[in-house]
Amino acid sequence: METAQKIDCLDDGAESLPIRPTSIVINGKSAAGVFLRYLELLEVPFVFGIPGGFIAPFLKLLRRSKCMSFVIGRQETGCAFMADGFARMTGKPGVVFATAGPGALNALTGVACAQAGQSSVMLVSGQNPIAHFGMGALQESTNDGVNIVEIFRHACAASELVLSEKVLRTRLLQASRLCLGTPRQAVHLSFPLDVSASVVGSIELPVERSAYALEPPTADPAKLALALEHLVSADNPLVLLGSGAREALRGNAARLAGLTNLLSSLAVPVVTSVQGKGLFPESHPLSLGVHGICGSKQADAFVRERRPDVLLVIGSSLGEWPTKSWESAWVPSRTLIQIDVNPQMIGRVYRVHLPIVGEAGTSLDGLCAQAPRSFERMVPEPRRILARREWIAAFKRRVSPYGHPERRDAGDAPLLPQRLMKELNQAIPEQTSIFLDNGNSMAWGIHHLQIDPPTEVYLSTGMSSMGWANGAVIGAKLGAPERTCICLTGDGSFLMTGAEISTAARYRIGAIWLVLYDNSLGMVNHGEMVTGKYEFPLEDPYYQLGSPDVVGFARALGADGHWIEAPGELGALFPAVLERANREGRPQVIAARIDPRELAPILDRFDTLTRSGA
């Protein structure tokens, strides 16, 4: 059994001479050696990938590396998903190594998911030697074959061919700026075999992260003051937190407390986007949960009963998910304020009355700092605030956040997914990171899990690739071994990339998979039924999976496997699962036989698509 761990640093016999505190000069290394030394400067302890001949110079050095472990996966798509999970969990680049041709192409979906999710993933692919370009070589990846660089140019922030060691420094710094800037992005560097093996005479690289991760723009204080004045004067204000606020709030209890105190002083309710789920504690009296597709019934009812007059959006691009397929019911009657670090995300769909360009963290700090002075100019009316607070409390008592809340307490088999989510919520420890895979499993998790920091949820809704969470949870657990890391997935998604459990077993990565087993590609099956365009019964076998033994599959790959099928079984099993995963580093797979007749709370999107003629 091998264990992935951080060990001593790389030394290929060449000299590394620090010449001043902010940079390092590297002499006599190969281009591959320079690149790995560069990853050391970024404090990257793990890289992911599949070995191949065209990345041999990297592999030779990774074998001898003393500070970087090469986690060898089962397929490059899963490796890219692992890198994505590692990057989201740690804030460091998730690095993937892939050989030419199909190796790089297999990673395409994972890199595209990372780019869509603003995650710092870096793919390093191999190429034929330059002298072989255009000669019909094996796995030709240029214009004379399948042009890998051009393919990735359409899927991530930058895709570059490193044609010479002379451009290596420029390419590395460009990749760093994009990967570690704000917002985070994915990049691709392709090394011909002879270039990665060539010796770089001397190269100087910056040591400090500030050399390539530039400070993001800070919001205009005058505009922040104006935003506060709008909130103070509003009758029905509302705040939406998106995933762009994750890095600002994650692990920053003081900043979250400052925001909570500010909103509590004004009795301003809070919703989040799907990707921002749990950034604001969902148990808080002012929380209305997720707004949008699969979201909270409280959030949906609030904007319909009490349409906001002022809406403050922080870190959300207001795409399809948080707007419930671009509904107009929740658009404020008076003022829409949008704060985003990327000006291209402001006003994409809705008219924005007060656009503010700025990073979420400094913007939140600025809002809290402005509050005392703003309240002096415009004193909040205590009666109005008290009345709003009482109305929100009464509204939350009257309206459940859940569709069919009674099913969360169903005590009979077959096991209902609503009941399963309630049991999962009760079983997880405080320091838990949950990765929701795409499909019905994601919908059940978004709608029925109540998340309070430091528990957190991660999703990949940009590309919405099935199977993403199966790999991402492995990278996340590597990056934060002290946390409980859980993948909530469906049986269809599990069969797509579940072979990476073998990777987790080999490296003793104690992640946990909870598989919703209904022997079906349930979202498509349910969607066809709900749209009314089809007349197939719910039990129609067309989308069934053939009753695969997913527990037997997991056990064969080196995990502990468990079947559950009745209420109460998850809670009884979970303490032992946590022990085996977190203390023994053994992957755990729990397959829950759920009632396939229960319709997931994503089906309102199918209604919208039907009405639009899609």
Buried (B, 14 or more C-beta within 10 A) or exposed (E): EEEBEEEEEBBBEBEBEEEEEEBBBBEBBBBBBBBBBBBBBBEBBBBBBBBBBBBBBBBBBBEEBEBBBBBBBBBBBBBBBBBBBBBBBBBBBBBBBBBBBBBBBBBBBBBBBBBBBBBBBBBBBBBBBBEBBEEEBEBBBBEBBBBBBEBBBEBBBBBBBBBBBEBBBEBBBBBBBBBBBBBBBBBBBBBBBBBBBBEBEEBEBBEEEEBBBEEBBBBBEEBBBBBBBBBBBBEBBBBBBBBBBBBBBBEBEEBBEBBBEBBBEBBBBBBBBBBBBBBBBBEBEBBBBBBBBBBBBBBBBBBEEBBBBBBBBBBBBBBBBBBBBBBEEBBBEBBBBBBBBBEEBBBEEBEBBBBBBBBBBBBBBBBBBBBEEBBEEBEBEEEBBEEBBEBBEEBBEEBBBBBBEEBBEBEEEBBBBBBBBBBBBEBBEEBBBBBBBBBBBBBBBBBBBBBBBBBBBBBBBBBBBBBBBBBBBBBBBBBBBEBBBBBBBBBBBBBBBBBBBBBBBBBBBBBBBBBBBBBBBBBBBBBBBBBEEEEEEEEBEEBBBEEBEBBEBBBEBBBBBBBBEBBEBBBEBBEEBBEBBBEEBBBBBBBBBBBBEBBBBBBBBBBBEBEEEE
